[in-house]
């Protein structure tokens, strides 16, 4: 994918960084000739592309009186420099903001925004500490996404192959690729070597493998990590159906809200949508509701979402107070609608479901535990891992291709626990928690948990995920806080929990040895056992809420 034609509404500048590298930067000015606040977006996905839709968003922000400044980050598309993620973004953001403040149309106030990798560049701009930056909206991202994207602490966290796939496709050179890596036949180092032969060497992937060898932590912020240096208003923007990055983003939110001195600078907005913004309410509506494929859907998305962003910047860049005080948290409950509160998660009551063994077929989730403890066992075969129900790309577009996962219950290496059809609606908001005692025959193992909504016709849709590494050092006691969601399980539906040891190719397969799963050649099947029933039997807790405006 080469750079698309710039918008006729933009004027492109080559902005020089402190080392002389020039970055391609589009400026979209409002029609009047006065000074304005600017919104800066720095992307690796081509500032001119239909994919980023910045040329469309710019028209909206211009109509609201903002200058939109869109930049290709260093080494991507029209910008010069080394193609390497994360390493230069703090300094390059500072230098770009400095350039903005020197322009005749600038009033000296800058907001930063962006999604996914350019959500990271939003945090990098905040970390730069430029005094002109007055507010930020990092979207569907996490402050520490670099630590898992170009680093891997594989003995502590399950490595993501979906993120590794992005490195090869996005960060090999200035352009982008849709080359399909064959993850089924090679360890990751073999995939990187094969990609080098096809599209060239990806320096980021090579460095990632090197970091994984000693599991070093990667911090692109230096001494200015945002957890310790953020002093401006932030709108944390996440989507529940984004298992790749929403967990990190919600962790950021919880961190800042725990800090008494700055907690009230932070706001949350979480939708029932996937990483790309496709909404739960539009599932099964087809391409007509996909903003990447339909112009009307895109226009609606821009009016709604850019409108929310402009409102936030109106308040925190231009001092325009909203007619009603802004709640600190605004979050969508699937199958219900938007809720507002002064904090998130809201007050809840834990509803416990106990995992119970069945002689055959699907096991049970019940209100009460069986008095007698017993073990339920499954075998993980790294040569035949549990397949993900979407391909490696679709994890970022999960609701656009929302999978029906009913077939997984037929696999012997997947434990399935299901309630009877519910007598009434159950609403929850927050993190489901799985508590379990697990033994394993290998030196360590991966545990994946998935919460699903089973419809009366058998359709089975995922709603929350969790994953963990268990080892001899950590023991077999598992307390797994699964991914956040806010959701209504409707009366007549069943709640289902599945437990397994692989989810391929979204995540690296545990080899059954103590080797690095990214480079391991030897593969040994392993046996896992889960205790159900008795005083220490496995249980699932849902944070149940009461909704008054449904």
C-alpha positions as CSV (number, residue, x, y, z in Angstrom):
1,X,0.0,0.0,0.0
2,X,1.6,3.2,-1.2
3,X,0.6,6.7,0.0
4,X,-2.7,7.9,-1.3
5,X,-3.3,11.3,-2.9
6,X,-3.4,14.2,-0.4
7,X,-6.6,16.0,0.1
8,X,-7.1,19.2,-1.9
9,X,-8.2,20.9,1.3
10,X,-4.7,20.4,2.9
11,X,-1.4,22.1,2.4
12,X,1.5,19.7,2.9
13,X,4.6,20.9,4.7
14,X,7.9,19.0,5.2
15,X,8.5,19.8,8.9
16,X,12.1,19.5,10.1
17,X,12.8,17.6,13.3
18,X,15.8,18.4,15.6
19,X,18.0,16.0,13.7
20,X,17.1,17.4,10.3
21,X,14.6,14.6,9.4
22,X,11.6,16.0,7.5
23,X,8.1,14.7,8.3
24,X,5.2,15.1,5.9
25,X,2.6,17.2,7.6
26,X,-0.9,18.2,6.2
27,X,-2.5,21.4,7.6
28,X,-6.3,21.9,7.2
29,X,-7.3,25.5,8.0
30,X,-10.8,26.8,8.8
31,X,-12.1,29.2,6.3
32,X,-11.7,32.4,8.4
33,X,-8.3,34.0,8.7
34,X,-8.1,34.3,12.5
35,X,-5.9,32.3,14.9
36,X,-7.2,28.9,16.1
37,X,-6.4,26.0,18.4
38,X,-4.9,23.0,16.6
39,X,-5.6,19.3,16.8
40,X,-2.5,17.2,16.1
41,X,-2.7,13.6,14.8
42,X,0.5,11.6,14.0
43,X,-0.2,8.3,12.2
44,X,1.8,5.4,10.7
45,X,-1.2,4.4,8.5
46,X,-0.9,7.2,5.8
47,X,-2.4,10.6,6.7
48,X,-4.0,10.8,3.3
49,X,-5.7,7.3,3.3
50,X,-9.3,6.3,3.3
51,X,-8.3,3.9,6.1
52,X,-7.5,6.7,8.5
53,X,-10.3,8.9,7.2
54,X,-8.4,12.0,8.4
55,X,-9.2,13.8,5.2
56,X,-12.9,13.4,6.1
57,X,-12.4,14.2,9.8
58,X,-10.5,17.3,8.9
59,X,-13.6,18.8,7.2
60,X,-15.6,18.3,10.4
61,X,-12.9,19.8,12.7
62,X,-12.5,22.8,10.3
63,X,-16.2,23.4,10.6
64,X,-15.8,23.5,14.4
65,X,-13.1,26.1,14.1
66,X,-10.0,23.9,14.6
67,X,-6.9,23.5,12.5
68,X,-6.3,19.8,11.9
69,X,-2.6,18.9,11.6
70,X,-2.1,15.4,10.3
71,X,1.4,13.9,10.0
72,X,3.0,10.7,8.7
73,X,5.3,9.6,11.5
74,X,9.0,9.2,10.9
75,X,9.8,6.5,8.3
76,X,6.2,6.0,7.0
77,X,4.7,7.0,3.7
78,X,5.7,10.5,2.8
79,X,8.0,11.1,5.8
80,X,11.7,10.5,5.8
81,X,13.8,8.7,8.4
82,X,14.2,5.3,9.9
83,X,11.2,3.0,9.8
84,X,11.1,2.0,13.5
85,X,8.1,2.3,15.8
86,X,8.1,4.1,19.1
87,X,11.7,5.1,19.2
88,X,11.4,8.7,18.0
89,X,7.8,9.7,18.7
90,X,8.3,11.6,22.0
91,X,10.9,14.0,20.5
92,X,9.1,14.2,17.1
93,X,5.8,15.1,18.8
94,X,7.5,17.9,20.8
95,X,9.2,19.3,17.6
96,X,6.0,19.2,15.6
97,X,4.0,21.0,18.4
98,X,6.8,23.6,18.5
99,X,6.4,24.1,14.8
100,X,2.7,24.5,15.1
101,X,3.0,27.2,17.8
102,X,5.2,29.2,15.4
103,X,2.6,29.3,12.6
104,X,0.6,32.5,12.0
105,X,-2.7,30.7,12.4
106,X,-1.9,29.2,15.8
107,X,-3.2,30.6,19.1
108,X,-0.6,28.6,21.0
109,X,-3.0,25.8,22.2
110,X,-2.8,22.2,20.9
111,X,-4.8,19.1,21.5
112,X,-3.5,15.7,20.5
113,X,-5.6,12.7,19.4
114,X,-5.4,9.4,17.6
115,X,-6.4,5.7,17.6
116,X,-4.3,2.6,17.9
117,X,-0.6,3.3,17.1
118,X,-1.5,7.0,16.7
119,X,-3.1,6.6,20.1
120,X,0.4,5.8,21.3
121,X,1.7,8.9,19.5
122,X,-0.9,10.8,21.4
123,X,0.6,9.6,24.7
124,X,4.1,10.3,23.3
125,X,3.0,13.9,22.7
126,X,1.7,14.1,26.3
127,X,5.0,12.6,27.5
128,X,7.0,15.2,25.6
129,X,5.8,17.8,28.0
130,X,5.4,20.6,25.5
131,X,3.6,23.4,27.3
132,X,1.3,24.1,24.4
133,X,-0.4,20.7,24.7
134,X,-3.5,21.4,26.8
135,X,-5.6,18.2,26.4
136,X,-5.5,14.8,24.7
137,X,-7.8,12.0,23.5
138,X,-5.9,8.7,23.2
139,X,-8.2,6.2,21.5
140,X,-8.2,2.4,21.5
141,X,-4.6,2.2,22.7
142,X,-2.5,1.7,25.8
143,X,0.3,3.7,27.3
144,X,2.5,0.6,27.4
145,X,1.5,-1.0,24.1
146,X,5.2,-0.8,23.0
147,X,6.2,-3.2,25.8
148,X,4.2,-6.1,24.2
149,X,4.4,-4.9,20.6
150,X,8.2,-4.7,20.3
151,X,9.1,-6.6,23.4
152,X,7.9,-9.8,25.0
153,X,8.0,-10.9,28.6
154,X,6.8,-14.3,27.5
155,X,7.3,-16.0,30.9
156,X,4.8,-13.6,32.4
157,X,2.4,-12.6,29.6
158,X,1.1,-14.6,26.7
159,X,2.8,-13.3,23.5
160,X,0.5,-11.7,20.9
161,X,1.1,-12.9,17.3
162,X,-1.6,-10.4,16.1
163,X,0.7,-7.6,17.2
164,X,3.7,-9.3,15.7
165,X,1.8,-9.6,12.4
166,X,1.3,-5.8,12.5
167,X,5.0,-5.2,12.8
168,X,5.7,-7.1,9.6
169,X,2.9,-5.5,7.6
170,X,3.3,-1.9,8.9
171,X,6.9,-1.4,10.0
172,X,9.0,-3.1,7.3
173,X,9.5,0.1,5.3
174,X,7.7,3.3,4.3
175,X,4.8,1.5,2.7
176,X,2.3,-1.0,4.1
177,X,1.7,-4.6,3.2
178,X,-1.1,-7.1,3.3
179,X,1.2,-10.1,2.9
180,X,-0.1,-13.1,4.7
181,X,2.4,-14.7,7.0
182,X,2.2,-18.5,7.5
183,X,2.1,-18.9,11.3
184,X,1.2,-22.5,11.2
185,X,4.5,-24.0,10.0
186,X,7.2,-21.8,11.6
187,X,8.2,-20.4,14.9
188,X,8.1,-16.6,14.9
189,X,11.8,-16.3,13.9
190,X,11.1,-18.4,10.9
191,X,8.1,-16.2,9.9
192,X,10.3,-13.1,10.2
193,X,12.9,-14.7,8.0
194,X,10.3,-15.7,5.4
195,X,8.9,-12.1,5.4
196,X,12.4,-10.8,4.8
197,X,12.6,-12.8,1.6
198,X,9.2,-11.5,0.5
199,X,9.1,-7.9,1.5
200,X,12.4,-7.0,3.2
201,X,13.7,-7.0,6.7
202,X,11.6,-5.5,9.5
203,X,14.0,-4.0,12.0
204,X,11.2,-3.8,14.6
205,X,10.6,-7.5,14.4
206,X,14.3,-8.4,14.6
207,X,14.6,-6.2,17.7
208,X,11.5,-7.7,19.2
209,X,13.0,-11.2,18.9
210,X,16.2,-9.9,20.5
211,X,14.3,-8.4,23.4
212,X,12.3,-11.6,23.9
213,X,15.6,-13.5,24.4
214,X,16.2,-11.7,27.7
215,X,12.6,-10.5,28.3
216,X,13.7,-6.9,28.8
217,X,11.1,-4.2,29.4
218,X,10.8,-1.7,26.6
219,X,10.0,1.9,27.6
220,X,10.0,4.5,24.8
221,X,9.3,7.4,27.1
222,X,12.6,7.5,29.0
223,X,12.1,9.4,32.2
224,X,8.8,10.9,31.1
225,X,6.5,7.9,31.3
226,X,2.9,9.3,31.3
227,X,1.9,7.5,34.5
228,X,4.2,9.9,36.3
229,X,4.2,13.1,34.2
230,X,0.6,13.6,32.9
231,X,-0.9,16.9,34.2
232,X,-3.5,17.7,31.5
233,X,-7.1,16.6,30.9
234,X,-7.3,13.2,29.2
235,X,-10.3,11.6,27.6
236,X,-9.6,7.8,27.6
237,X,-11.4,6.4,24.7
238,X,-11.9,2.6,24.5
239,X,-14.1,-0.1,23.0
240,X,-15.1,-3.3,24.8
241,X,-14.6,-5.6,21.8
242,X,-10.9,-4.8,21.4
243,X,-9.1,-7.7,23.2
244,X,-5.8,-6.5,21.7
245,X,-5.6,-3.1,23.4
246,X,-8.7,-2.3,25.5
247,X,-7.3,-4.1,28.6
248,X,-4.2,-1.9,28.5
249,X,-6.3,1.2,28.1
250,X,-8.6,0.4,30.9
251,X,-5.6,-0.3,33.1
252,X,-4.4,3.2,32.3
253,X,-7.7,4.6,33.4
254,X,-7.7,2.7,36.7
255,X,-4.1,3.9,37.3
256,X,-4.9,7.6,36.9
257,X,-8.2,7.4,38.8
258,X,-6.2,6.0,41.7
259,X,-4.1,9.1,42.0
260,X,-5.7,11.7,44.3
261,X,-3.8,14.7,42.9
262,X,-4.8,14.2,39.2
263,X,-7.7,11.8,39.1
264,X,-10.2,14.5,38.2
265,X,-8.3,15.4,35.0
266,X,-9.3,12.0,33.6
267,X,-12.4,11.1,31.7
268,X,-13.6,7.8,30.2
269,X,-15.6,6.9,27.1
270,X,-16.1,3.2,26.3
271,X,-18.3,2.0,23.5
272,X,-19.8,-1.4,22.6
273,X,-17.6,-1.5,19.5
274,X,-14.5,-3.2,18.3
275,X,-11.0,-1.8,17.7
276,X,-12.0,-0.4,14.3
277,X,-15.2,1.2,15.7
278,X,-17.8,-1.3,14.3
279,X,-20.6,-1.4,16.8
280,X,-22.3,-4.3,18.5
281,X,-25.7,-2.9,17.5
282,X,-24.7,-3.2,13.9
283,X,-23.7,-6.8,14.0
284,X,-25.3,-8.8,11.1
285,X,-26.2,-5.6,9.3
286,X,-23.4,-6.2,6.7
287,X,-21.2,-3.7,4.9
288,X,-23.9,-1.0,4.9
289,X,-23.0,-0.3,8.6
290,X,-19.2,-0.6,8.2
291,X,-17.6,2.9,8.1
292,X,-14.6,1.5,6.3
293,X,-16.7,0.4,3.4
294,X,-19.8,2.6,3.4
295,X,-19.7,6.4,3.0
296,X,-23.0,7.0,4.9
297,X,-21.8,5.0,7.8
298,X,-18.5,6.9,7.9
299,X,-20.3,10.2,7.8
300,X,-22.5,9.2,10.7
301,X,-19.4,8.0,12.7
302,X,-17.6,11.3,12.1
303,X,-20.5,13.4,13.1
304,X,-21.0,11.4,16.3
305,X,-17.4,10.7,17.4
306,X,-15.6,13.8,16.1
307,X,-18.4,15.7,17.6
308,X,-17.6,14.2,21.0
309,X,-13.9,15.0,20.5
310,X,-14.6,18.6,19.5
311,X,-16.8,19.1,22.5
312,X,-13.9,17.8,24.8
313,X,-11.4,20.1,23.1
314,X,-13.9,23.1,23.2
315,X,-13.9,22.7,27.0
316,X,-10.3,22.1,27.6
317,X,-8.6,24.0,24.8
318,X,-10.9,26.9,24.3
319,X,-12.6,27.2,27.7
320,X,-16.1,26.7,26.4
321,X,-18.0,25.1,29.2
322,X,-20.7,22.5,28.3
323,X,-24.3,23.2,29.2
324,X,-24.2,20.3,31.7
325,X,-21.2,19.2,33.7
326,X,-19.3,16.5,32.0
327,X,-19.5,13.1,33.8
328,X,-16.1,11.5,34.4
329,X,-17.3,8.2,32.9
330,X,-19.6,7.4,30.0
331,X,-19.9,3.8,29.0
332,X,-22.2,1.7,26.8
333,X,-24.1,-1.4,28.0
334,X,-24.5,-3.9,25.2
335,X,-28.2,-4.4,24.2
336,X,-29.2,-1.5,26.5
337,X,-27.5,1.9,25.8
338,X,-25.2,4.6,27.1
339,X,-24.8,5.1,30.9
340,X,-23.0,8.0,32.8
341,X,-21.4,7.9,36.2
342,X,-18.8,9.8,38.2
343,X,-16.5,6.7,38.1
344,X,-16.0,3.4,36.4
345,X,-16.5,0.6,37.2
346,X,-19.8,1.5,38.8
347,X,-21.1,0.0,42.1
348,X,-21.8,-3.7,41.6
349,X,-22.8,-6.8,43.4
350,X,-20.8,-10.0,42.7
351,X,-22.9,-12.8,41.3
352,X,-21.1,-16.2,41.7
353,X,-21.3,-19.1,39.3
354,X,-19.6,-22.3,40.3
355,X,-18.0,-24.6,37.8
356,X,-19.5,-28.1,38.0
357,X,-18.4,-31.3,36.2
358,X,-20.7,-33.3,34.0
359,X,-20.3,-36.9,33.0
360,X,-20.2,-36.1,29.3
361,X,-20.5,-33.1,27.0
362,X,-20.9,-29.6,28.3
363,X,-20.2,-28.9,32.0
364,X,-22.4,-26.7,34.1
365,X,-22.2,-23.2,35.7
366,X,-24.4,-23.3,38.8
367,X,-25.6,-21.2,41.7
368,X,-24.2,-23.6,44.2
369,X,-21.0,-25.6,44.3
370,X,-21.0,-29.4,44.4
371,X,-19.9,-30.5,47.9
372,X,-17.5,-33.1,46.5
373,X,-14.3,-31.8,44.8
374,X,-13.2,-33.4,41.5
375,X,-10.8,-32.7,38.7
376,X,-11.7,-31.9,35.1
377,X,-8.8,-32.5,32.7
378,X,-7.8,-31.4,29.2
379,X,-4.7,-32.0,27.0
380,X,-2.9,-29.2,25.3
381,X,-1.2,-30.4,22.1
382,X,1.0,-27.6,20.7
383,X,1.0,-29.4,17.3
384,X,-2.8,-29.1,17.2
385,X,-3.7,-25.8,19.0
386,X,-7.2,-24.6,19.6
387,X,-7.9,-22.4,16.5
388,X,-9.1,-18.8,17.0
389,X,-12.6,-18.3,15.6
390,X,-11.4,-15.4,13.4
391,X,-8.3,-15.0,11.3
392,X,-5.3,-13.0,12.6
393,X,-6.4,-9.8,11.0
394,X,-10.0,-9.9,12.2
395,X,-9.1,-9.6,15.9
396,X,-9.0,-5.8,15.1
397,X,-12.4,-5.9,13.4
398,X,-14.1,-8.4,15.7
399,X,-17.7,-7.2,15.5
400,X,-17.6,-6.7,11.7
401,X,-16.9,-10.4,11.5
402,X,-18.4,-11.4,14.9
403,X,-17.9,-15.1,15.1
404,X,-20.3,-17.8,16.2
405,X,-18.2,-20.0,18.4
406,X,-20.5,-22.9,19.1
407,X,-18.2,-25.4,17.4
408,X,-15.5,-24.9,20.0
409,X,-17.6,-26.8,22.6
410,X,-17.0,-30.0,20.5
411,X,-13.2,-29.9,21.1
412,X,-11.8,-32.1,23.9
413,X,-9.1,-29.6,24.6
414,X,-11.7,-26.9,25.4
415,X,-13.6,-27.1,28.7
416,X,-17.1,-25.6,28.3
417,X,-19.3,-24.6,31.3
418,X,-22.8,-23.3,30.7
419,X,-25.7,-22.0,32.8
420,X,-29.3,-23.1,32.1
421,X,-31.2,-20.4,30.2
422,X,-31.5,-17.3,32.5
423,X,-35.0,-16.6,33.9
424,X,-34.3,-12.8,33.8
425,X,-31.9,-10.3,32.3
426,X,-28.5,-10.1,34.0
427,X,-26.6,-6.8,33.6
428,X,-22.9,-6.5,34.5
429,X,-20.2,-3.8,34.2
430,X,-16.6,-4.4,35.0
431,X,-14.3,-7.3,35.0
432,X,-15.5,-10.9,35.3
433,X,-13.2,-12.8,37.7
434,X,-12.3,-16.5,37.3
435,X,-10.8,-18.1,40.4
436,X,-9.4,-21.6,40.0
437,X,-6.8,-24.1,41.1
438,X,-5.1,-25.6,38.1
439,X,-2.3,-28.3,37.9
440,X,-0.2,-28.9,34.8
441,X,2.3,-31.4,33.7
442,X,4.6,-29.0,31.8
443,X,7.0,-26.5,33.4
444,X,4.5,-23.8,32.6
445,X,1.3,-23.4,30.6
446,X,-1.0,-20.9,29.1
447,X,-4.6,-20.5,30.3
448,X,-7.2,-18.8,28.2
449,X,-10.7,-18.0,29.4
450,X,-13.6,-16.8,27.3
451,X,-17.0,-15.6,28.4
452,X,-19.8,-16.1,25.9
453,X,-23.5,-15.3,25.4
454,X,-25.3,-18.4,24.1
455,X,-28.5,-17.5,22.3
456,X,-31.6,-19.7,22.3
457,X,-30.8,-20.9,18.8
458,X,-27.3,-21.9,19.9
459,X,-25.4,-19.0,18.4
460,X,-22.4,-18.4,20.7
461,X,-20.8,-14.9,20.8
462,X,-17.7,-13.9,22.8
463,X,-18.1,-11.0,25.3
464,X,-15.0,-11.1,27.5
465,X,-11.5,-12.6,27.4
466,X,-8.7,-13.4,29.7
467,X,-5.3,-15.1,29.5
468,X,-2.5,-15.9,31.8
469,X,0.8,-17.7,32.1
470,X,1.1,-20.3,34.9
471,X,4.4,-21.7,36.0
472,X,6.1,-23.6,38.8
473,X,7.1,-20.2,40.2
474,X,3.5,-18.8,40.2
475,X,1.9,-22.1,41.2
476,X,-1.5,-23.2,40.0
477,X,-3.6,-20.7,42.0
478,X,-5.3,-18.6,39.3
479,X,-7.2,-15.4,39.9
480,X,-7.9,-14.1,36.4
481,X,-9.5,-10.6,36.0
482,X,-11.0,-10.9,32.5
483,X,-11.4,-8.1,30.1
484,X,-13.9,-5.3,31.0
485,X,-17.3,-5.2,29.4
486,X,-20.7,-3.7,30.2
487,X,-23.4,-6.1,28.8
488,X,-26.9,-7.4,29.2
489,X,-27.3,-11.2,29.0
490,X,-30.9,-11.4,28.1
491,X,-33.5,-13.7,29.7
492,X,-33.6,-17.0,27.8
493,X,-29.9,-16.8,27.0
494,X,-27.2,-18.8,28.7
495,X,-23.9,-17.6,30.1
496,X,-20.9,-19.8,29.0
497,X,-17.3,-20.0,30.1
498,X,-14.7,-21.8,28.1
499,X,-11.2,-22.6,29.3
500,X,-8.3,-23.8,27.0
501,X,-4.6,-23.5,26.6
502,X,-4.2,-21.9,23.2
503,X,-5.9,-19.4,20.8
504,X,-4.0,-19.7,17.6
505,X,-2.9,-17.7,15.6
506,X,-3.9,-14.7,17.7
507,X,-1.4,-15.8,20.4
508,X,1.8,-17.8,20.4
509,X,1.4,-21.5,21.2
510,X,2.9,-22.8,24.4
511,X,5.5,-25.5,23.4
512,X,4.9,-27.6,26.5
513,X,8.5,-27.0,27.5
514,X,10.3,-24.1,29.3
515,X,11.4,-22.6,26.0
516,X,10.5,-19.2,24.6
517,X,7.3,-19.9,22.6
518,X,8.3,-17.5,19.9
519,X,11.4,-19.6,19.0
520,X,10.8,-23.1,20.4
521,X,11.3,-26.0,18.1
522,X,10.4,-28.9,20.4
523,X,6.7,-29.4,21.1
524,X,5.4,-31.6,23.9
525,X,1.7,-32.2,24.8
526,X,0.8,-31.4,28.3
527,X,-2.1,-32.2,30.7
528,X,-4.0,-29.6,32.7
529,X,-6.5,-30.3,35.5
530,X,-9.0,-27.9,37.0
531,X,-10.6,-28.5,40.5
532,X,-14.3,-28.1,40.6
533,X,-16.6,-28.5,43.6
534,X,-15.7,-28.4,47.2
535,X,-14.4,-25.5,49.2
536,X,-11.7,-24.6,46.6
537,X,-13.6,-25.3,43.5
538,X,-13.4,-23.0,40.5
539,X,-15.9,-20.1,40.3
540,X,-16.8,-17.2,38.1
541,X,-17.9,-13.9,39.5
542,X,-19.8,-11.3,37.5
543,X,-20.0,-7.6,38.7
544,X,-23.8,-7.3,38.4
545,X,-25.3,-3.8,38.2
546,X,-28.8,-2.3,38.4
547,X,-29.8,-0.1,35.4
548,X,-32.5,2.4,36.0
549,X,-32.7,4.0,32.5
550,X,-32.9,1.0,30.2
